[in-house]
Amino acid sequence: MSSEKVYEIAILGRAVWQLHSLNNEGTVGNVTEPRNVRIVDPNTKKAVTTDGVSGEMLKHIHTEIMWTLAEKKNLCDACKILNPEKFNFVIKKKKIKVNDVESALQEALKLCDICDVHGFLIEKPTVSRKSTVEFGWALGIPEVYRDIHTHARHAPGEKGKTKSENQKDGDEEDKGGVSTQMVYHRPTRSGVYAVISVFQPWRIGLNEARPDKYTYDVGDEIRKRRYELALKTYQLMFTRPEGAMTTTRLPHVEDFSGVIVYSTKPLPVPVISPLKDGYISDIKEITNNMCNDTDGKCLKIIEFSNIVEFVSSINNLIGSEPYKMELGE
Ligand SMILES: [Zn+2]
């Protein structure tokens, strides 16, 4: 397996998270609303409202863990401190001068593990580097249990005075009185979530801005390092998801089961939603019927029945190499 070249990887699975609040709609007054999404339940074909954790949130979790694992000398000045502007910030601050789109992309790819893997936008010159890591919404497989909990926070203030009275006084500071209570409502959810993600190792370090060729701006060693880093990050994000409200609603991570599909030749991997019962057998059928070359199969699967097997399955892939496709003179 160590000599295998990996073109694309899809991670399709069902994650069990209990009493979490990883993603919310926002707060109105003192009530925080959970994320609601409308979907068609593939098993009953009925429209249902369920719980979701957005792809943006999952990508954010992946970025933060990648930052934790990365050697900081391998990051640009923006990503060193998780500035969401990424390489755009470096250009804006004129820390690096670039003349055109090709060289802007080249500098970013050479300099930064996170910019390369997670993509970025630059305003001047206008450059869009598409992420090599993609996430769909994590969707609660109906039925997710949802609750709104009421909490009281003790805030310093004058005895008998409400918060609005304090505000009228133009003073929210401690007045040395007996503490007042502020009631607020926070949601939690427990359920099984369908997760889909695609990782494109073949694009690591690839400068797609050149009009006449596809070439890599970093060597094989750096491409391999970024490939390993992205995969190790996947291991951690399912063993330790960090999203919203983890200060008091750190998710009880229970399990993650599913399938990893990967291609060893240029072939987009199939993505079948784990919302659907029987998605694993669908994936198996598809891989059996596709890409049966004379020199073997180029679409492979690793099934994992729990979180421990998921981590070791990713370890198997870490031993492989990112696929390389150089075209043009
Ligand atoms: Zn960066």
Residues whose N, C-alpha, C, O or C-beta is under 5 A from the ligand:
A	BS01	ZN	C76 C79 K86 F87 C112 I114 C115
